[in-house]
Amino acid sequence: MRAPPDLGRPPDIPPKALAMAMALMETGRLHRYSEAGGDGGLVAALERDFARMMGRRYAVALNSCGSALFLALKTAGVVPGDKVLFNAFTLGPVPGALQHVGARPVLVEITEDLVIDFDDLRAKARASGARVLLLSHMRGHLCDLDALAALCQDEGITLIEDCAHTLGAAWAGRQAGNFGLAGCFSFQSGKHVNTGEGGILITDDDDVAAQAILHAGSYRLYRQNGTCPPEQVMADWFDRCGNFSLRMSALVAALALPQLPLLPKRVADWNTSHDRIARRLQAAPGFVLPHRPQAEAYAQSSLQFRLPARDKTAMASFIAEARARGVWVKWFGSTSPEGYSSNPGQWPGAQATEVPRACAIQSTLCDIRLPLELSAQDCELIVDALIEAAEATDDEEVRRAKA
Ligand SMILES: *Cc1c(COP(=O)(O)O)cnc(C)c1O
């Protein structure tokens, strides 16, 4: 019998990107700025292309999405000691960005559909006085972003979007990353564009863009950026923004640029595999999948499901059985996070007791990655292994109960 495919395989680097990277390395000019003058090269080209693709005025290319999140918070005016809201279903770089800027975390509940809970958001905003929300579209799940933007406006909350899993996703026809002050994207290998490491911040705001460019570290060469605010704005900020050296390397831009036009095809491919697996899994006993609203156009490079009837022991045996069948399942409820899984109890300074519902939901929540170009048969093999693992461990539960 054929084994399920390697779910950890990142998107291929296309031949055009390999050629651009080789040509760049032959010149030795891997730094984005040139003192002897220049047009900003590949990093500037990436910024222009990305801003155009997203319909935003500015894009600032950085060394990671984590850096983009940090700079978004900082340029939004967050200072040490400020409270910042974030949804409890997320990954380490989000609470890490809060810690980086010295903010105090205020965790917000999620719903069973894995998106932020609006009632809890409003209540926590009022009770804490926090005026910034760092919203993670974790694992590609979008909340009603129009309703969220309205809620933020009502409550005087500044919205920053973590779009590490939503490049190519949209709510009611508008791309994720365009609903708040800034949107932050990742080019880490596990995301939609694979450059190893890399990130980009988008905004329409002159002051956010100016500060991000200066903090990233542009010396006096910011005119070489692909999208740069007017000189007066840069001059206003120049002496106030320290250099944190968070720039993107030209080599990363060489790898990223040729991947942008491939995104629509990649997204269609990911969604085909996602929907194939989701359809069968949804019908299998014990499995519950999040509901996806009509207005959500997702770009699903991973798939989430819960086994809500299970306790911790039964979850652990399901995970072990699935892995033994060749499907690497991540479990968000394991006591200590493993690899890229996550769990609200682990964030520095955060209180998991603030989000009992998120903890309960995550205690039976699982995740698999979806590599590109899964065949229909690959999808069948993955679902077969998951269902078999569930059946095998159901029996075990029954035996334990009888013993
Ligand atoms: C990967 C990821 C990030 C950060 O991306 P890096 O580029 O690795 O810093 C942020 N948020 C989420 C939800 C992620 O999965």
The ligand as a Tripos MOL2 file, in Angstrom:
@<TRIPOS>MOLECULE
LIG
   15    15     1     0     0
SMALL
NO_CHARGES

@<TRIPOS>ATOM
      1 C1          4.7560   32.0580   10.9190 C.3       1 LIG1
      2 C2          3.8600   32.9300   11.6920 C.ar      1 LIG1
      3 C3          4.2210   34.2210   12.0880 C.ar      1 LIG1
      4 C4          5.6010   34.7960   11.9660 C.3       1 LIG1
      5 O1          6.2910   34.5930   10.8450 O.3       1 LIG1
      6 P1          7.9010   34.6770   10.8060 P.3       1 LIG1
      7 O2          8.1280   35.1860    9.4260 O.co2     1 LIG1
      8 O3          8.3810   33.2900   11.0600 O.co2     1 LIG1
      9 O4          8.3320   35.6510   11.8440 O.co2     1 LIG1
     10 C5          3.2920   34.9960   12.7270 C.ar      1 LIG1
     11 N1          2.0710   34.5560   12.9900 N.ar      1 LIG1
     12 C6          1.6680   33.3180   12.6430 C.ar      1 LIG1
     13 C7          0.2720   32.9030   12.9560 C.3       1 LIG1
     14 C8          2.5500   32.4650   12.0060 C.ar      1 LIG1
     15 O5          2.1710   31.2190   11.6950 O.3       1 LIG1
@<TRIPOS>BOND
     1     1     2 1
     2     2     3 ar
     3     2    14 ar
     4     3     4 1
     5     3    10 ar
     6     4     5 1
     7     5     6 1
     8     6     7 2
     9     6     8 1
    10     6     9 1
    11    10    11 ar
    12    11    12 ar
    13    12    13 1
    14    12    14 ar
    15    14    15 1
@<TRIPOS>SUBSTRUCTURE
     1 LIG1         1 GROUP 0 **** ****
